[in-house]
Amino acid sequence: MAKVKIQGHASGTGVLTVTAPNTSTDRTITLPDSTDTLIGAATTDALTTRVNGAGGRKNMIINGAMQVAQRGTSQAGYTAGGYYTCDRWFHDKDGSTGTFTMTQEADAPDGFKNSLKVNCTTAGSSGAYNAIQTRLESQDTAHLAYGTSSAKAITLSFWVKVSQTGNQQMNLIHHADAGSRMISFVYTINQANTWEKKTVTFAGDTTRVGDDDNTIGFYLEWFLSSYSGRTGSAVQTSWGAYTNTARFEGATISIGDSTSDTWQITGVQLEVGSTATDFEGRSYGEELALCQRYFQILQDNAGYFAGNAVGSNRIDTGIPLAVPLRATPSFKANGYLTHRSGNANSSANQATVGSYNANSTTLKIRFGGHSVTDEVAYVISITSEDLLIDSEL
């Protein structure tokens, strides 16, 4: 049986032997003297990476296990880009790159329950971009010290299942007001329709300082297809200026050329260091709360909200939020009812934001299009469709 020996300084006398599973040879770790520590200042060695990754929230990706799908588990027949099923995962595409269905699937590798799947239902033949993205706030990447000589390496790992074999390209785009930078990873699908784990370490970007605010800091994109404008320049395997014509250059697979094309992903983790550690599983409740910073739903007929009439056709009310929103949201809904003394009046006008506070769990909303009496109390109920509160990047 293999053993690990922890040996003290040369002037010491004791040796502590610990049984080490899953190794075939002895391993010896020599402890330093009092002028140093077992784990040095470097953040890229494997031991430091694993110790640092053992505590706290190491995974920078939200909903990497595709647990949360507030908008629903399936969206069929779309051609435009958008957030459709799994929260925080955006299909970035133009209309001519094909028609797709996106689903949250109960199909995943061991250790996971769900995955995000896109299936081509009408083949594309033109168009520049077709990619699956997740986006990170700039302030959530500030600890990487980009733009300095201390910029940290980060490691990305993910599981992918594809209907074809060949090469695909993933791009990490560091976005900042001063200009975007990019680095890419070409990975190989070895077997069709089989879950495969891919891992890559990206060096820190020592050139570009992030904006450190609530705007986009990182785009992580898995390119599916492009028929123009995204090839022609060399794949950027080191940090360089953002180059549109390099975003699909390394791919030999095109997802969207045929209605038999499918693509799935789950278990996405982005962490500091040069070693991919075990996936950080979070509870559904914790993952949902992280997603709700960007998107929340007020269900149809969820209840009544007190408001006050302002003028003759507007009611201002406050609604509770699950968590504070990233930024001033937009809304989507089809109908509202106002109630006063047993009388109800309907309106199909879109709601607007009355006031927004970055740290508040209440949002002031203005509902227009009603016939009301100024400075009289009313209650609002949401009808016909859920109220979608969108604060996505």
Sine and cosine of phi, psi and omega as CSV:
sin_phi,cos_phi,sin_psi,cos_psi,sin_omega,cos_omega
0.00,0.00,0.72,-0.69,0.01,-1.00
-0.94,0.34,0.47,-0.88,0.00,-1.00
-0.70,-0.71,0.41,-0.91,0.12,-0.99
-0.95,-0.31,0.79,-0.61,0.06,-1.00
-0.97,-0.26,0.79,-0.61,0.11,-0.99
-0.96,-0.28,0.94,-0.35,-0.15,-0.99
-0.93,-0.35,0.75,-0.66,-0.02,-1.00
-0.96,0.27,-0.10,-0.99,0.05,-1.00
-0.87,0.50,0.39,-0.92,-0.07,-1.00
-0.83,0.55,-0.47,0.88,-0.02,-1.00
-0.99,0.12,-0.14,0.99,0.00,-1.00
-0.99,0.15,0.08,-1.00,-0.05,-1.00
-0.83,-0.56,-0.40,0.91,-0.14,-0.99
-1.00,-0.02,0.54,-0.84,0.11,-0.99
-0.80,-0.60,0.81,-0.59,0.03,-1.00
-0.97,-0.24,0.84,-0.54,-0.01,-1.00
-0.95,-0.31,0.79,-0.61,-0.02,-1.00
-0.85,-0.53,0.75,-0.66,0.04,-1.00
-0.93,0.37,0.75,-0.67,-0.05,-1.00
-0.90,-0.44,0.90,-0.44,0.02,-1.00
-0.97,0.25,0.39,-0.92,0.15,-0.99
0.89,0.46,0.48,0.88,0.16,-0.99
-0.79,-0.61,0.52,-0.85,-0.08,-1.00
-0.97,-0.22,-0.15,0.99,0.00,-1.00
-0.70,-0.72,0.30,-0.95,0.03,-1.00
-0.94,0.35,0.56,-0.83,0.05,-1.00
-0.82,-0.57,0.72,-0.70,-0.01,-1.00
-0.87,-0.50,0.80,-0.60,0.09,-1.00
-0.92,-0.40,0.86,-0.51,-0.01,-1.00
-0.99,-0.10,0.85,-0.53,0.01,-1.00
-0.96,0.28,0.65,-0.76,0.03,-1.00
-0.97,0.23,0.14,-0.99,0.05,-1.00
-0.99,0.15,-0.16,-0.99,-0.14,-0.99
-0.94,0.33,-0.13,0.99,-0.03,-1.00
-1.00,0.02,0.00,1.00,-0.02,-1.00
-0.54,-0.84,-0.03,-1.00,0.04,-1.00
-0.81,-0.59,0.30,-0.95,0.00,-1.00
-0.85,0.52,-0.68,0.74,0.06,-1.00
-0.97,-0.23,0.88,-0.47,-0.07,-1.00
-0.98,0.18,-0.19,-0.98,-0.05,-1.00
-0.96,0.27,-0.33,0.94,-0.04,-1.00
-0.90,0.43,0.62,-0.78,0.01,-1.00
-0.97,-0.25,0.04,1.00,-0.11,-0.99
-0.97,-0.26,-0.16,0.99,0.00,-1.00
-0.97,0.26,0.44,-0.90,-0.13,-0.99
-0.89,0.47,-0.64,0.77,-0.04,-1.00
-0.91,0.41,-0.72,0.70,0.04,-1.00
-0.87,0.50,-0.70,0.71,-0.01,-1.00
-0.86,0.52,-0.70,0.72,-0.06,-1.00
-0.95,0.32,-0.59,0.81,0.04,-1.00
-0.93,0.38,-0.71,0.70,0.01,-1.00
-0.89,0.46,-0.57,0.82,-0.03,-1.00
-0.98,0.21,-0.11,0.99,-0.09,-1.00
-0.98,0.21,-0.36,0.93,-0.06,-1.00
-0.76,-0.65,0.34,-0.94,0.02,-1.00
0.97,0.24,-0.10,-1.00,0.03,-1.00
-1.00,-0.08,0.98,-0.21,-0.10,-1.00
-1.00,0.03,-0.48,0.88,-0.09,-1.00
-0.99,0.12,0.88,-0.48,-0.02,-1.00
-0.98,0.19,-0.23,0.97,-0.02,-1.00
-1.00,0.09,0.71,-0.71,0.10,-1.00
-0.99,-0.10,0.74,-0.67,0.03,-1.00
0.89,0.45,0.62,0.78,0.01,-1.00
-0.93,0.37,-0.35,0.94,0.05,-1.00
-0.99,-0.11,0.12,0.99,0.09,-1.00
0.85,0.52,0.59,0.81,0.00,-1.00
-0.96,0.27,-0.62,0.78,-0.20,-0.98
-0.98,-0.20,0.77,-0.64,0.05,-1.00
-0.61,-0.79,0.97,0.26,-0.06,-1.00
-0.89,0.46,-0.55,0.83,-0.07,-1.00
-0.98,0.22,-0.25,0.97,-0.05,-1.00
0.78,-0.63,0.22,-0.98,-0.09,-1.00
-0.99,-0.11,-0.08,1.00,-0.01,-1.00
-0.46,-0.89,0.66,-0.75,0.14,-0.99
-0.67,-0.74,0.90,-0.44,-0.08,-1.00
-0.96,-0.27,0.46,-0.89,0.23,-0.97
0.94,0.35,0.56,0.83,0.00,-1.00
-0.98,-0.20,0.49,-0.87,0.06,-1.00
-0.87,-0.49,-0.43,0.90,-0.02,-1.00
-1.00,0.02,0.33,-0.94,0.05,-1.00
-0.96,0.29,0.40,-0.92,0.05,-1.00
0.21,-0.98,0.13,-0.99,0.18,-0.98
-1.00,0.02,0.84,-0.55,-0.13,-0.99
-0.86,-0.51,-0.71,0.70,-0.04,-1.00
-0.80,-0.60,-1.00,-0.03,-0.08,-1.00
-0.88,0.47,0.80,-0.60,-0.03,-1.00
-0.85,0.53,0.59,-0.80,0.07,-1.00
0.96,0.26,0.10,1.00,0.01,-1.00
-0.89,-0.45,0.88,-0.47,-0.17,-0.99
-0.93,-0.36,0.74,-0.67,0.13,-0.99
-1.00,-0.05,0.96,-0.29,-0.04,-1.00
-1.00,-0.07,0.96,-0.27,-0.07,-1.00
-0.44,-0.90,0.41,-0.91,0.20,-0.98
-0.99,-0.15,0.28,-0.96,-0.22,-0.98
-0.90,0.43,-0.46,0.89,-0.12,-0.99
-1.00,0.04,0.02,1.00,0.01,-1.00
-1.00,0.04,0.27,0.96,0.09,-1.00
0.92,-0.39,0.18,-0.98,0.07,-1.00
-0.96,-0.29,0.67,-0.75,-0.12,-0.99
-0.74,-0.67,0.38,-0.93,0.25,-0.97
-0.89,-0.45,0.74,-0.68,0.06,-1.00
-0.91,-0.41,0.70,-0.72,-0.01,-1.00
-0.68,-0.74,0.48,-0.88,0.26,-0.96
-1.00,-0.01,0.89,-0.46,-0.13,-0.99
-0.97,-0.24,0.55,-0.84,0.17,-0.99
-1.00,-0.02,0.80,0.60,-0.02,-1.00
-0.65,-0.76,0.90,-0.44,-0.10,-0.99
-0.34,-0.94,0.34,-0.94,0.08,-1.00
-0.93,0.37,0.23,-0.97,0.00,-1.00
-0.81,0.59,0.70,-0.72,-0.01,-1.00
0.99,-0.11,-0.12,0.99,0.01,-1.00
-0.77,-0.64,0.40,-0.92,-0.03,-1.00
-0.95,-0.30,-0.57,0.82,-0.14,-0.99
-0.78,-0.63,0.31,-0.95,0.15,-0.99
-0.56,-0.83,0.29,-0.96,0.14,-0.99
-0.99,-0.14,0.73,-0.68,-0.02,-1.00
-0.78,-0.63,0.69,-0.73,0.18,-0.98
-0.88,-0.48,0.67,-0.74,-0.05,-1.00
-0.77,-0.64,0.83,-0.56,0.02,-1.00
-0.97,0.26,0.81,-0.58,0.01,-1.00
-0.94,-0.33,-0.37,0.93,0.17,-0.99
-0.68,-0.74,0.84,-0.54,-0.10,-0.99
-0.91,0.42,0.57,-0.82,0.09,-1.00
-1.00,-0.09,0.32,-0.95,0.01,-1.00
-0.61,-0.79,-0.08,1.00,0.01,-1.00
-0.45,-0.89,0.08,-1.00,-0.02,-1.00
0.95,-0.31,0.42,-0.91,-0.16,-0.99
-1.00,-0.09,-0.57,0.82,-0.18,-0.98
-0.62,-0.78,0.62,-0.79,0.02,-1.00
-0.40,-0.92,0.98,-0.18,-0.13,-0.99
-0.54,-0.84,0.48,-0.88,0.13,-0.99
-0.99,-0.15,0.79,-0.62,-0.08,-1.00
-0.80,-0.60,0.45,-0.89,0.35,-0.94
-0.75,-0.66,0.54,-0.84,-0.17,-0.98
-0.81,-0.59,0.66,-0.75,-0.02,-1.00
-0.91,-0.41,0.60,-0.80,0.08,-1.00
-0.92,0.38,0.56,-0.83,0.00,-1.00
-0.86,0.50,-0.67,0.75,-0.04,-1.00
-0.92,0.40,-0.32,0.95,0.03,-1.00
-1.00,0.05,0.02,1.00,0.09,-1.00
-0.90,-0.43,0.05,1.00,-0.10,-1.00
-0.89,0.46,-0.52,0.85,-0.04,-1.00
-0.92,0.38,-0.17,0.99,0.01,-1.00
-0.98,0.18,-0.16,0.99,0.07,-1.00
0.85,0.53,0.59,0.81,0.04,-1.00
-0.90,0.43,0.52,-0.85,-0.05,-1.00
1.00,0.09,0.12,0.99,0.05,-1.00
-0.77,-0.63,0.21,-0.98,0.03,-1.00
-0.94,0.33,-0.20,0.98,0.01,-1.00
-0.99,-0.14,0.24,0.97,-0.02,-1.00
-0.81,0.59,0.73,-0.69,-0.14,-0.99
-1.00,-0.05,0.57,-0.82,0.14,-0.99
-0.95,0.30,0.51,-0.86,0.05,-1.00
-0.74,-0.67,0.52,-0.85,-0.02,-1.00
-0.87,-0.49,0.76,-0.65,0.04,-1.00
-0.95,-0.31,0.73,-0.69,0.13,-0.99
-0.72,-0.69,0.54,-0.84,-0.01,-1.00
-0.30,-0.95,0.37,-0.93,0.11,-0.99
-0.96,-0.29,0.68,-0.74,-0.04,-1.00
-0.67,-0.74,0.55,-0.84,0.01,-1.00
-0.68,-0.73,0.86,-0.52,-0.18,-0.98
-0.74,-0.67,0.53,-0.85,-0.05,-1.00
-0.98,0.19,-0.10,0.99,0.00,-1.00
-0.79,-0.61,0.28,-0.96,0.15,-0.99
-0.96,-0.29,0.44,-0.90,-0.02,-1.00
0.70,-0.71,-0.32,-0.95,-0.08,-1.00
-0.98,-0.20,0.62,-0.78,0.15,-0.99
-0.81,-0.59,0.29,-0.96,-0.06,-1.00
-0.83,-0.56,0.73,-0.69,0.10,-0.99
-0.90,-0.44,0.67,-0.74,-0.02,-1.00
-0.85,-0.53,0.67,-0.74,0.16,-0.99
-0.95,-0.30,0.89,-0.46,-0.04,-1.00
-0.93,-0.37,0.87,-0.50,0.05,-1.00
-1.00,-0.07,0.95,-0.30,-0.09,-1.00
-0.99,-0.13,0.71,-0.70,0.07,-1.00
-0.46,-0.89,0.39,-0.92,0.01,-1.00
-0.85,0.52,-0.52,0.85,-0.04,-1.00
-0.97,0.24,-0.14,0.99,0.01,-1.00
0.73,-0.69,0.55,-0.83,-0.04,-1.00
-1.00,-0.01,0.50,-0.86,0.04,-1.00
-0.82,-0.57,0.30,-0.95,-0.12,-0.99
-0.52,-0.85,0.55,-0.84,0.16,-0.99
-0.60,-0.80,0.52,-0.85,-0.16,-0.99
-0.76,-0.65,0.32,-0.95,0.01,-1.00
-0.68,-0.74,0.87,-0.49,0.09,-1.00
-0.99,-0.13,0.84,-0.54,-0.03,-1.00
-0.85,-0.53,0.41,-0.91,-0.10,-0.99
-0.95,-0.31,0.76,-0.65,0.17,-0.99
-1.00,0.01,0.94,-0.35,-0.11,-0.99
-1.00,0.08,-0.51,0.86,-0.04,-1.00
-0.64,-0.77,0.77,-0.64,-0.04,-1.00
-0.93,0.36,0.55,-0.83,0.10,-1.00
0.83,0.56,0.61,0.80,-0.02,-1.00
-0.69,-0.72,0.71,-0.71,0.03,-1.00
-0.93,0.36,0.79,-0.61,0.04,-1.00
-0.75,-0.66,0.66,-0.75,0.02,-1.00
-0.99,-0.10,0.72,-0.69,0.00,-1.00
-0.85,-0.53,0.58,-0.81,-0.04,-1.00
-0.63,-0.78,0.65,-0.76,0.06,-1.00
-0.53,-0.85,0.59,-0.81,0.12,-0.99
-0.95,-0.31,0.78,-0.63,0.06,-1.00
-0.97,-0.26,0.76,-0.65,0.10,-0.99
-0.90,0.44,0.39,-0.92,0.07,-1.00
-0.93,0.36,0.56,-0.83,0.04,-1.00
-1.00,0.06,0.96,-0.27,-0.05,-1.00
-0.99,0.11,-0.04,1.00,-0.12,-0.99
-0.99,-0.10,-0.72,0.69,-0.19,-0.98
-0.96,-0.29,0.86,-0.51,0.10,-1.00
-0.98,0.19,0.71,-0.70,0.04,-1.00
-0.96,0.28,0.23,-0.97,-0.05,-1.00
-0.99,0.16,-0.33,0.94,0.03,-1.00
0.81,0.59,0.79,0.61,0.04,-1.00
-0.58,-0.81,-0.27,-0.96,-0.07,-1.00
-1.00,-0.07,0.29,0.96,0.09,-1.00
-1.00,-0.04,0.00,-1.00,-0.06,-1.00
-0.92,0.40,0.76,-0.65,0.12,-0.99
-0.95,-0.30,-0.72,0.70,0.03,-1.00
-0.82,-0.57,0.67,-0.75,0.36,-0.93
-0.96,-0.29,0.78,-0.62,0.24,-0.97
-0.94,-0.34,0.86,-0.51,-0.08,-1.00
-0.75,-0.66,0.69,-0.73,0.09,-1.00
-0.95,-0.31,0.96,-0.27,-0.10,-1.00
-0.97,0.25,0.73,-0.69,-0.01,-1.00
-0.98,-0.20,-0.67,0.74,-0.01,-1.00
-0.30,-0.95,0.35,-0.94,0.14,-0.99
-0.34,-0.94,0.68,-0.73,0.00,-1.00
-0.94,-0.34,-0.12,0.99,0.05,-1.00
-0.23,-0.97,0.55,-0.84,0.22,-0.98
0.99,0.16,-0.04,1.00,-0.02,-1.00
-0.85,-0.53,0.25,0.97,0.11,-0.99
-0.73,-0.68,0.22,-0.97,0.04,-1.00
0.86,-0.50,-0.29,0.96,0.05,-1.00
-0.88,-0.47,0.45,-0.90,-0.06,-1.00
-0.89,0.45,0.57,-0.82,0.09,-1.00
-0.86,0.50,0.73,-0.69,-0.05,-1.00
-1.00,-0.06,0.99,-0.13,0.01,-1.00
-1.00,0.02,-0.01,1.00,0.18,-0.98
-0.73,-0.69,0.28,-0.96,-0.09,-1.00
-0.89,0.45,0.70,-0.71,0.06,-1.00
-0.39,-0.92,0.00,-1.00,0.01,-1.00
-0.88,0.48,0.59,-0.81,0.06,-1.00
-0.84,0.54,0.81,-0.59,-0.07,-1.00
-0.75,-0.66,0.94,-0.33,-0.02,-1.00
-0.83,0.56,-0.65,0.76,-0.10,-1.00
-0.98,0.21,0.13,0.99,0.07,-1.00
-0.92,-0.39,0.03,1.00,-0.16,-0.99
-0.98,0.22,-0.33,0.94,0.00,-1.00
-0.79,-0.62,0.18,0.98,-0.16,-0.99
-0.89,0.46,-0.58,0.81,-0.11,-0.99
-1.00,0.04,0.01,1.00,-0.10,-0.99
-1.00,0.06,0.63,-0.78,0.17,-0.99
-0.90,-0.43,-0.11,0.99,0.07,-1.00
-0.97,-0.25,0.65,-0.76,0.08,-1.00
-0.80,-0.60,0.92,-0.39,-0.01,-1.00
-1.00,-0.07,0.94,-0.33,-0.05,-1.00
0.70,-0.71,-0.06,1.00,0.03,-1.00
-0.99,0.16,-0.32,0.95,-0.11,-0.99
-0.58,-0.81,0.48,-0.88,0.04,-1.00
-0.96,0.27,-0.03,1.00,0.11,-0.99
-1.00,-0.04,0.02,1.00,-0.06,-1.00
-0.98,0.17,0.78,-0.62,0.11,-0.99
-0.70,-0.71,0.43,-0.90,-0.02,-1.00
-0.50,-0.87,0.76,-0.65,-0.01,-1.00
-0.75,-0.67,0.45,-0.89,0.01,-1.00
-0.51,-0.86,0.53,-0.85,0.13,-0.99
-0.27,-0.96,0.04,-1.00,0.06,-1.00
0.87,0.50,0.64,0.77,-0.06,-1.00
-1.00,0.09,0.83,-0.56,0.00,-1.00
-0.71,-0.71,0.72,-0.69,0.08,-1.00
-0.82,-0.58,0.85,-0.52,-0.13,-0.99
-0.63,-0.78,0.39,-0.92,0.03,-1.00
-0.95,0.31,0.65,-0.76,0.06,-1.00
0.92,-0.39,0.02,-1.00,-0.10,-1.00
-0.95,-0.30,0.19,0.98,-0.01,-1.00
-0.80,-0.60,0.71,-0.70,0.07,-1.00
-0.99,0.15,0.89,-0.46,0.02,-1.00
-0.99,-0.13,0.08,-1.00,0.00,-1.00
-0.85,0.53,0.54,-0.84,-0.01,-1.00
-0.87,0.49,0.70,-0.71,0.02,-1.00
-1.00,0.09,0.98,-0.19,0.03,-1.00
-0.98,0.19,0.75,-0.66,0.06,-1.00
-0.89,-0.45,0.43,-0.90,0.02,-1.00
-0.91,0.41,0.37,-0.93,0.03,-1.00
-0.86,0.51,-0.66,0.75,-0.03,-1.00
-0.89,0.46,-0.65,0.76,0.01,-1.00
-0.93,0.36,-0.68,0.74,0.00,-1.00
-0.91,0.41,-0.64,0.77,0.04,-1.00
-0.87,0.50,-0.70,0.71,-0.01,-1.00
-0.88,0.47,-0.63,0.78,0.05,-1.00
-0.90,0.44,-0.64,0.77,0.01,-1.00
-0.93,0.37,-0.55,0.84,-0.09,-1.00
-0.95,0.32,-0.19,0.98,0.16,-0.99
-0.89,0.46,-0.42,0.91,-0.10,-0.99
-0.94,-0.34,-0.38,0.92,-0.06,-1.00
-0.34,-0.94,0.74,-0.68,0.06,-1.00
-0.66,-0.75,0.39,-0.92,0.01,-1.00
-0.83,-0.56,0.76,-0.65,0.19,-0.98
-0.98,-0.21,0.93,-0.37,-0.16,-0.99
-0.92,0.39,0.54,-0.84,0.12,-0.99
-0.82,0.58,0.76,-0.65,0.00,-1.00
0.86,0.50,0.55,0.84,0.00,-1.00
-0.97,0.25,-0.28,0.96,-0.02,-1.00
0.47,-0.88,-0.22,-0.97,-0.05,-1.00
-0.88,-0.48,0.58,-0.82,-0.04,-1.00
-0.80,-0.60,0.82,-0.58,-0.04,-1.00
-0.94,0.34,0.63,-0.78,0.01,-1.00
-0.54,-0.84,0.12,-0.99,-0.02,-1.00
-0.79,-0.61,0.72,-0.70,0.02,-1.00
-0.95,0.31,0.69,-0.72,0.06,-1.00
-0.83,-0.56,0.96,-0.29,-0.10,-0.99
0.97,0.23,-0.45,-0.89,-0.12,-0.99
-0.97,-0.24,-0.07,1.00,-0.07,-1.00
-0.59,-0.81,0.34,0.94,-0.03,-1.00
-0.65,-0.76,0.61,-0.79,0.10,-0.99
-0.82,-0.57,0.77,-0.64,0.09,-1.00
-0.98,-0.19,0.72,-0.69,0.01,-1.00
-0.58,-0.81,0.29,-0.96,0.08,-1.00
-0.92,-0.38,0.69,-0.72,0.05,-1.00
-0.89,-0.46,0.54,-0.84,0.01,-1.00
-0.98,0.21,0.59,-0.81,0.08,-1.00
-0.94,-0.34,0.52,-0.85,0.06,-1.00
-0.92,0.39,-0.66,0.75,0.06,-1.00
-0.56,-0.83,0.33,-0.94,0.09,-1.00
-0.87,0.49,0.54,-0.84,-0.02,-1.00
-1.00,0.04,0.43,-0.90,0.00,-1.00
-0.88,0.47,-0.67,0.74,-0.09,-1.00
-0.41,-0.91,0.09,-1.00,0.05,-1.00
-0.82,0.58,0.82,-0.57,-0.12,-0.99
-1.00,0.03,0.20,-0.98,0.25,-0.97
-0.94,-0.34,0.27,-0.96,-0.06,-1.00
-0.81,-0.59,0.39,-0.92,0.15,-0.99
-0.56,-0.83,0.84,-0.54,0.09,-1.00
-0.22,-0.98,0.28,-0.96,-0.08,-1.00
-0.95,-0.31,-0.27,0.96,-0.07,-1.00
-0.25,-0.97,0.50,-0.87,0.03,-1.00
-0.66,-0.75,0.48,-0.88,0.13,-0.99
-0.89,-0.45,0.66,-0.75,0.18,-0.98
-0.96,-0.28,0.59,-0.80,-0.04,-1.00
-0.79,-0.61,0.68,-0.74,0.10,-0.99
-0.42,-0.91,0.86,-0.51,0.05,-1.00
0.79,0.62,0.68,0.73,0.07,-1.00
0.99,0.11,-0.07,1.00,0.02,-1.00
-0.99,-0.16,0.65,-0.76,-0.01,-1.00
-0.84,-0.54,0.67,-0.74,0.08,-1.00
-0.79,-0.61,0.66,-0.75,-0.06,-1.00
-0.97,-0.23,0.36,-0.93,0.08,-1.00
-0.50,-0.87,0.64,-0.77,0.06,-1.00
-0.97,-0.24,0.13,0.99,-0.01,-1.00
-0.92,0.39,0.55,-0.84,0.08,-1.00
-0.95,0.30,0.59,-0.81,0.07,-1.00
-0.97,0.25,0.39,-0.92,0.08,-1.00
-0.76,-0.65,0.32,-0.95,-0.01,-1.00
-0.98,0.18,0.78,-0.62,0.11,-0.99
-0.99,0.13,-0.73,0.68,0.08,-1.00
-0.37,-0.93,0.50,-0.87,-0.04,-1.00
-0.76,-0.65,0.68,-0.73,0.09,-1.00
-0.76,-0.65,0.78,-0.62,-0.12,-0.99
-0.89,0.46,-0.36,0.93,-0.07,-1.00
-0.93,-0.38,0.18,0.98,-0.11,-0.99
-0.99,-0.14,0.57,-0.82,0.12,-0.99
-0.98,-0.21,0.35,0.94,0.14,-0.99
-0.76,-0.65,0.63,-0.77,-0.01,-1.00
-0.81,-0.58,0.80,-0.60,0.05,-1.00
-0.99,0.11,0.82,-0.57,-0.03,-1.00
-0.84,-0.54,0.59,-0.80,0.06,-1.00
-0.95,-0.30,0.84,-0.54,0.05,-1.00
-0.96,-0.29,0.90,-0.44,-0.05,-1.00
-0.97,-0.26,0.04,-1.00,0.09,-1.00
1.00,0.07,0.25,0.97,0.00,-1.00
-0.96,-0.27,0.36,-0.93,0.17,-0.99
-0.98,-0.18,0.96,-0.27,-0.13,-0.99
-0.72,-0.69,0.17,-0.99,0.04,-1.00
-0.96,-0.27,0.80,-0.60,-0.07,-1.00
-0.81,0.59,0.68,-0.74,0.08,-1.00
0.87,0.48,0.52,0.85,0.09,-1.00
-0.91,-0.41,0.62,-0.79,-0.02,-1.00
-0.97,0.25,0.67,-0.74,0.07,-1.00
-0.71,-0.71,0.19,-0.98,0.21,-0.98
-0.84,-0.54,0.52,-0.85,-0.01,-1.00
-0.93,-0.38,0.66,-0.75,0.20,-0.98
-0.80,-0.60,0.58,-0.81,0.02,-1.00
-1.00,0.06,0.77,-0.64,-0.02,-1.00
-0.73,-0.68,0.28,-0.96,0.12,-0.99
0.97,0.23,-0.60,0.80,-0.07,-1.00
-0.31,-0.95,0.47,-0.88,0.07,-1.00
-0.88,0.48,0.52,-0.86,0.13,-0.99
-1.00,0.03,0.90,-0.44,-0.02,-1.00
-0.99,-0.11,0.85,-0.53,-0.06,-1.00
-0.94,-0.33,0.95,-0.31,-0.22,-0.98
-0.93,-0.37,0.89,-0.45,0.07,-1.00
-0.78,-0.62,0.55,0.83,-0.07,-1.00
-0.93,0.37,0.38,-0.93,0.11,-0.99
-0.96,0.27,0.00,0.00,0.00,0.00
